[in-house]
Amino acid sequence: MKIKWGKKRLMAGGLIGVCLLLLVGYMGQSIKRVDLEGMITVAHRGAANFAPENTMSSFQKGLDLGADFIEGDVHLSKDGELIVIHDESVDRTTNGKGLVKNFTLDELKKLDAGTSFHSDFEGEAIITLNELLEEFYGKIGILIEIKNPSLYPGIEEKVVEILDQYNDLQSIVVQSFSEHALKKIHELNPKLQIAVLIETSTTPISSKKLNDLTSFATYINFNISNLNKRMVDEIHQREGKVLVWSKTDPKLIQKAFRYGVDGIITDFSSWPYLPPVYVAEE
């Protein structure tokens, strides 16, 4: 996807590369800028190594660090609001206990979504998809993951209803592990870009299945551990794109480069195996 916003690019070795700012460890340490050779970079749950995941602080950090996209997860609250949070429950990332679907929006807003990450973020609030879009649409690409849609009847319609408010959808992608939900999204608004997340149990993918997936999806996304070069080539032959995610493992990321994937989904942790082209002052 062509990103329209003005971003500074570095010329290195004759290649124009998208540059990431990376932090080694927590705040206050040196920041490195790494040339990712033109790959699409997606800040997973925002820049989740720097700030509480799926919060305004984390998404803003992803923007500040030069990502092409920020990625956020959505669930439905008890009163039908689209909530940006990764887990089905609030237990891990907030000071609350219980399932997201059992809280109203007002109840969720009273929870602290920052302190469990670091005391500096005390009082950080859970946000809605509407709030995410209002703040970041037009500034950076937005990748929306629908989590466990079978738990939330009607969530596809609610996502599309919000996105229909925006005239230009080229900077928005909707992804899920649920092929059924994604096909429904595509039927509701064929202009939306779709990304299918591939389960480990479904690889390798047959040519027939790839034909089906690429008939409605722009992106076919894999854990890099479950991907091979033939699969990347076959998706590219069908004019699809491939994004990958992985634990921070030099061999796996190098494999992604060799295979020619289109982008990497990362939490912006350190990438010591990539050669730094610029080191900022502390």
Helices and strands as residue ranges (DSSP letters): E 10-12, E 15-17, E 19-23, E 31-35, E 40-44, H 56-64, E 69-76, E 82-84, G 100-102, H 105-109, G 119-121, E 127-128, H 129-136, E 141-146, G 149-151, H 155-163, E 172-176, H 179-188, E 193-197, G 200-202, H 207-214, E 219-223, G 224-226, H 229-237, E 243-245, H 250-259, E 263-266, E 276-279
